Amino acid sequence: MIVPMKSLTLLCLASEREATLEALREWGVLHLVSVRAPEGKDVEQARARRTNVKRALDALPENEGTASSGEPADLMVERILGVLDETRKCREERESLLQERARLAPYGTFDPQAIAALAKKGVHVRLFHANAGHRVDAPDGVAIQILREDKSGVYFAAIGREPISLDAHEFRMPELPLSELDRRLGDLDARIAASEKLLQQRAGDAGLLKKYALDAEDAVRFLEAREGMGTEASLAYLRGFCPADSVEALRASAARHGWGLVLSEPEGDEVPTLIRNPRWVQPIKAVLDFMGVLPGYREIDTNAAFLLFLSIFFAIIVGDAGYGLIFMGLTFAARRKMPKAPAYPFRLLYIMSFCTVLWGTVTGTWFGAGALPTFL
């Protein structure tokens, strides 16, 4: 069911903003709405820290058998980000070298320094590319050497004693020969592989970083709540929503801490939705979470009806009691294999499997055969 909410405004001394938020965080039943945009140096630093932790955590491969490094979490993040930055630089340089290699490959292996040395002695060597079928006329005193010819055209070198100008696209001389490009590409591949190995070795740090990521997220929310509070002179205030059944506890807490409290009926469309389902309806959460569906505060909660009709329709579609038993057995095996996973998805599978067995029994269908008598 959708829990009724109350809109609230809470006032405290500006000097007690953090203490007030700490008390509310421990109480844990308020949905806060920022009075002003939560900005500031502390907020930006906390957001940057959260982003860095998430980057580090996302970079670690899943390997439960790897032991943790035992380092402090902030040092773990720093080292992992260092590896990621190194890998990024290597990949960017590798991509640049690959593009240069592809540009240079049709002309083969040569030493650009040797060509520059020939130019100082009065021998000019230029590299060109002409489209297929395009005739290139070499002027007197210029020799043409075909280096490669394919569907994209002709790659050739022009050699002469005077500066050379041809009706073709001149190739810009590279800084490095093809052999040096290959050597550098090999070094970059080795560095990238070493970085990936380091990340693999740190897979055991994922558990600690997950907790650290939760702390970083909590810090961001706390600072956003603090900076999002309104201030007037020596007072600070916040706005939000509270479940109606927690109002009396909130009043008692406000009296104990010396807060001012104003409660009213919620208005507008920004009211959050809090759903508390009976235990037997909770399995439908697996489907709703997958679909990303949540009713609005002023809408009707159809979770119970959805669970009922989904189970019936699933049973009718499968329509076989034997298959229902197989589903039930597979669900039991999966639950045994994943004991730490949330229980509600497995309860949903049990319900749908049981409904399938019941429907197949009623219709007399077992493993596609109607050997047993029906009850319809």
FENRABEL-V871107 format. One line per field, one symbol per residue. ss: DSSP state (@ for helix, = for strand, . for the rest). A space follows every 50 residues. Layout:
ss=???
//
This chain:
ss=.=..=========@@@@@@@@@@@@@@..====.......@@@@@@@@@@ @@@@@@@@@.............@@@@@@@@@@@@@@@@@@@@@@@@@@@@ @@@@@......@@@@@@@@@...=======...........========= ..========........==.......@@@@@@@@@@@@@@@@@@@@@@@ @.@@@@@@@@@@@@@@@@@@@@@@@@@..===..=========@@@@@@@ @@@@@@@..======.........=......@@@@@@@@@@......... ..@@@@@@@@@@@@@@@@..@@@@@@@@@@@@@@@@@......@@@@@@@ @@@@@@@@@@@@@..=..=.......
//
